Amino acid sequence: MTTEQPAQPQPPASGTSVSGQPSPGSVPPPAQRRRRDEPGEERGDGRFPRGLALRLFVYVVAGHLMAGFLFLLFELGGSR
């Protein structure tokens, strides 16, 4: 013998009231991200992302400055 149980009402989805309207304190869903907002999509056409190009430039300049400083130290130290 099986007895059917009456259907139980489902609780409303989170952030909505019983009438289906958003509750006053609910947080709206996140906005859709555009393709250009994705990481690595800052610059199209197969070019480096702007942040990577800037970082690479800074590292190259800093590396050359350090190498120049070391070269100067060895030149001044070797002349004595």
PyMOL commands that set and color helices and strands:
alter all, ss='L'
color gray80, all
select helices_A, chain A and resi 35-37+50-78
alter helices_A, ss='H'
color red, helices_A
deselect
rebuild
show_as cartoon
